[in-house]
Amino acid sequence: MNKITKWTLGALAAILVVAGGAKGVKEIRTYFKGEPWPFNSILVSGNIEGIDKAKEIYKDNTKYTKNYKYKTVTKTEKALDENGKVLMENGKEVTNEYKYFVITKDTAKEMLKDDLIRERKSKENDGNLDTQVIKSIPNIDGDKSIFFGRPDTEIKFEVNGKKVPTVHGIDGWIGYYGGKGTTIITDDDTYKSINEEENYMSLIRFKKGKMNVRNAKDKESVNQKLSNVKDIEIDYANVAD
């Protein structure tokens, strides 16, 4: 199984884990039915070498491209029971991993203009994965960092051992999947202080043609086209211009 296919399945699995149990199964099922999710662009994430290869492959059907920078922060901690004791499983300590996809507020505003940020259409916890493009994010001009997800999502975002204050933004994500972790939008100083490798997400806007994310053949055509490009992750977008 190539990296692109793993990314697609991984994104869906992440939604199931976050949603939990039967509710998670319901959310996954909604992916396979419903109205089309049209896309006329792809989002390629990873190091600049892989992104440049993807751009070269699509050069004959590219209207334009645009790069966005991001960092990934991963926090691992021991899982505790209700009495504060470390949970054990098969003689090993159980750990929880929290993964955050971090961008600056300026980057988020560019993504908003480029139709990349999507919000869940349903305001109820009914398992609906359908989303719509949005043009604004609550609290984006405030002094706190913003997180995407359910309002009651547990956020443990830290930089250099210090917890970063966050407020809820939207129940949504970047692209159609957004499975790179919980999205965090932060100020320039906090972003610069993160001691993690900076990577890129690149928008490749097709010159012609529109496909459907819910159509397996359409996604497979992208997978096949980029199958020889290593260490990249693929998402999809529907850009207006």
Secondary structure by P-SEA (a helix, b strand, c coil): ccaaaaaaaaaaaaaaaaaccaaaaaaaaaaaccccccccbbbbbccaaaaaaaaaaacccccbbbbbbbbbbbbbbbbbcccccccccccbbbbbbbbbbcccaaaaaaaaaacccccccccccccccbbbbbcccccccccbbbbbcccccccccccccbbbbbbbcccccccccccccbbbbbcaaaaaaccccccbbbbbbbcbbbbbcccaaaaaaaaaaaccccccccbbbbbcc
